[in-house]
């Protein structure tokens, strides 16, 4: 069959359509997930043009939207798929990462996710034609939507020949992003961070690994190694596989704490700026970290190949994926609830009067606020 003029120009819908169908099929399986939060999806409108939904509960409520992109992490998935010989696409994990970048941010306001819309923008139509990769991505989105309690009613998958171009030796790697809509019901669950106070305890929640932050540094250092992403770490896993461990969801943790009336003053995803991000609030305060959790193998490896401790602490989550700031009177209850929900929680420090900085006692280093 002769290609259309549009296909010859770089956008071949015959190659993109199977991908769209896989995503729509996955999306249809998610439409009841937000019902537990009294949000219902109109099942007659499930396509790329938009999702229609309504709140049927009785609580006074608010909505919260967060838009986030994945960044460069799926470039590593493409490298592994292309060069490792494993035959794995890793795109089920990549879908989880892409969605949780927005989800883990939105819950910091006390908002529970109910709708997610994604965009997968590739530099060529051929990327969409790989059925195995498409099925893995769709399966990953289905999994993360179920875990987070949200629906995937719509999405976008453009081929942007003139805009998206992967860095060699990877042939093609799309940009992944998405928007999550979340509900705050009742409105008393809104968390603004305004209540953050001197004397607050800081609870750290263990990460599953690097999540999706500091990936550009990982790529740069990996490409300098003889075996690249197939470099074996001390535990026996490869650098690529360790990096591609999916991000952890903290939805169930936050929802459990809110359901049980814990007086949370602030929530903070352990994302960009690493440990220094603990000093996220603009008001003067010293965040003294006296205890820490285990440091993931990938981050230990970055230190072993010459990345400075300060750079590591200002880049990676260093083993903590989420922070909870609350009155000391709430610590015991929070630790018990969080551990019962399946999370590893640890009281890592406290908020003190002083200059805005993070005093990281486990490594005897003081970090400036993020961006400084």
N, C-alpha and C positions, 0 to 999 in steps of 0.2 A: 504494500500500500504506500502510495506516495505521501510524504510528509506535507503537512500544511505549511503555509508561509510562516505562521506563528511558531510552529515546531522548528522550522529551519532557523528561525531567529533565536531559538534557545529555550522556548517554553512549550514542551510537548505534553499536552494533557493526557495522552494515552498512557504515558509513564507515571503521571502523578495520580490519576484516578484510583488505581488499586490501593495506594497509600491512604487516600481520603476514605475509601470504603472501610479499610481496616480500622481507622480511627473512629469513624462513625459507629461501626459495630461495637467497638469497645465503649464508646460514649453511651450507647443505648443501655448497656448493662449497669451504668452508674446512676441512672436517673432517680432511683429511690433512696440513694445513700443519704441525702440531706433531710429526709423525712423525719428522722429522729430529732431534728432541731426545728421541726414544724415548718420547714421550707419544702415546697413541692414544685417540681419541674413540669412544665407543659410538654407532654410527650408527643404532641402533634407537631412541634417545632424543634427538630433536631437536625441541624445542618450548619454550614459555615456562616450563615447570615446572622446568627445570634440565638441565645437561649432565653426563654421566657420562664419566669418563676415567680412564686408568691409566698408570702409568709401567712400561715393560717393559725398561728398561735395567738395568745391573748396578752402576752407581755408587752409593755412599752419597750420599743427596740430601736436600734440604730444599725446602719450598715457601714462596712469598712472595706475599701478596695486597696489592694497592693499589687503593683506591677513589678516583676523582677525577671531578669535574664539569668541563664545558667553561667554564661562566661565561656571559658575555653576548655572545660573538662571533657566534653565529648570529642575534642581533637585527639585526646589520648585513647578514647574508645575506638576511634577510626584507625589510629596507628596500630593498636592491638589487633583489630580485625584484619587489617591489611598485611601485617608483618609477623604476628606472633605464631601463626600456624595452628592456633587453638580452634579456630572456626567459630569462636564466640563473638557476638556483636557488642555485648555489654549494654545494649540500648534499653533493656528492661530497667537496669540500674540508673541509666541516664535519665529516663523519664521520671523516676522517683526524685532524682536530684533537681531536675528542672522545676517540677511542681513545688517541691519543698523549699526552694529559694523564696518563693512568695508566701507559702503557707506558714513557715516558721517565723516570718516577719509579721504577718497579719495577726497572729495569736498574741503578739507582744502587747496588743491593745485590749486583750481580753475578748477578742472576736473569734468566733468559731467558723471555719470555712464551710461554705455550702455550694459554691459554684466555681469552677475553674475553666478558663478558656486559654488555649495554647496557640503558639505560633512556632512552626518549624520552617525556617527560611533557608533554603539551600541555594547554592550557586549554579545548579544545573538540574534539569529534569531527571537525569539518570540516577541521581542519588535516591530518589523516591522509588525507583523501580526494583530495588532489592527487597524481595518479599520477606525474607528472614528478618532483616533489620526492622522493617515496618511492623511485623507481627510482634517482635520483641518490644519495640517502643510502645505499641498499643497495649500490650500486656502489662508493661510497667505503669502506664497511666491508669489502667484499671485497678491495679494493686494499690497505688498510692491514693487514688480517689476513695477506695473502700476504707483504707486505714484512716484517712483524714475526715471521712464523712461528707464528701462533696461530689457533685456531679460534673461531668464533662460534656455539656450540651452543644458546644460549638468550638471551632478552631480555624486556623488558617495555615496553609502550606504552599507558599509561593516559591517559584524558582526565580532567583534574582541574579541572573547571569552577570549583570553589570555592577553588582554591589558586593556579593559574597564570594570570596575566593580564599580557599584554604592555603595555609602555609605548607610548602613542600617539606617532607616527602608525602604527606597525606594528600590524596587526590581530591577529596571533597569532604567538607564538614559543615553542617548547617548551623545556623544560629538558633538557639532555642530560648523562648521566653514565654511568659504567660501572665495572666491576671487572675487573682483570686478575689471573689466576693465573699465576705464573711459577715455574720450577724452577731450583734451584741444584745442579748436578751436574757434578763432584763437589762436596762441601761445602766444599772448600778454596777454591772460587771466591767464597765469601761476602766481601763488602766492607762493613765496618762503619763506616769512617772513623776508627777508633781509632788507626790507624797514621799518621795525618796528623802531620807533624813539621816543626819549624823546619828550614829549608833545602830543603824540598820545592819543586819547580818547579810552576808552574801552566800548564797547556795549555788554551787556549781553542779551541772548535770553532765554526765559523761557523753562525749561524742562517739560516733561510730568510726571515726577516722578523720581524714582531712576535710570531709564534706565537699564543698566546692570553692574553697577559698585558698589563695596562694598558688593556684594551678599554673599560672604563667611562670612562676619561679620553679616549680617542679619540672615543667617541660624544658625550660632552659637548662637546668642542671642534668636532667636525664639525657638530653641529646649530647651532652659532653662526655657521657660514659661509654665505654666500648660496647656494652650490651644494651645500651639505651634502656627502654622500658622492660626489657627482659632481665635486667640486673636482679640477682637474687638478694633479698634482704636476709638478715640473720635468722629470722623465723622460718625461712624457706619459701615464702611467697615472692612473686616478682614485684618489682616496683610498679609496673602498670596495673596489675591486679589489685595491689594494695591501695593505689590511688583511686581506683574505680569502685571501692566499697561505697554503697549508696549512703547518702545523707540520712540521718536519723530524724524521724518525725517526733515533735514534742507536743502534738495536739492533745493526745490522751492525758499527758501529764498536766498541762495547763487546765484542761477541762475538769480533771479530777480535783485539782486544787480549788477551782472556782465553785464547783458543785458542793464542796465541803466548807465553803465560807472562809477560806484562808485569806487573811488580810494582806494581799500582795501590794507592795509599794511600786515596784517596777519589774519589768521583764526585759531581757536583752538576749537576742540571738548572738551566739559567738561566731560571728561571720567576719567580714572584712576588718582589717586592723588588728586581728588577733587578740592577744591578752590585753593590749593597751586600750582596747575598746571598752574595757570595764569602766574607764573614766569617761563614759559617754555623755553624762550630764554636764551642761555648761557652767553650773554653779561650782564655787570652790569646795573641794573635798578631796581627801586622800583615801584611796581605796587600798587598804592593807590586806595583802593575801598572805596568810600564814601557813596554809596547808594546800596540797595539790593532789590531783589524781594521777593515774598512770599516763605517761606520754606515749601516744601511738607509735608503732614501729617506723612509719614513714617519716615522721617528724624527727625521731632519733637519728634516722639515716641522713636527713638533711644536715644535721649537725656534724655527723661523721664525715661528710664530704666537703666540709668547709663553710657552710652557711653559719654566720655568727649567731650567737644566742640572742642578741637584741633583734636581729632581723627575723629570726624564727618567732620570737614572742610578739613581734609587730606584724607578722604575716599569717601565722597559723593559729588555729584554735587551741593547740597544745594539749588537747584531750578533753576540753570542756566545750560542749556545743550550745549550752543555754545557761543563763544566769537568772536567779531569782533574788530580788532585794526585798526584805521584809523585816518587821520588828523581831527582836530576839525572842519574844514570847511565842512566835509562830514557828520557830525552827524545828522543834521536836515533832510537831504535828505534820509539818511539811515533809520532813525526812521519812516519816512513817508512811504517809499517803503516797509519796513518790515511789518509794521502794515497793510498796504493794502493787503499784501500777506497772512495775517492771522496769523502772529506771534506776540508774546508779547515781545517787545524790550524795553530796558531801558539803559540809559547811567549810568554805574555803577562806573566808575573811570577813572584814567589817568596814563600814564607812566611818571615817574619822574627820575631825576638823583639820584643816590644813590646805596646802597647795593642791591644785587639781593634778593628780598624778596617780600612778599605780605603783605601790611598793610591793614588789614580788619577792617576798622573803625566801621562798624555796630555792631561788637561784641568786639571791643577794643582788638584785638589780632593780633600779627604779626606771619606770617607763613614762614618757610624757603622754599627754592625751593624744587620741588618734588625730592624725594629720599634722602633727608637729615633729 
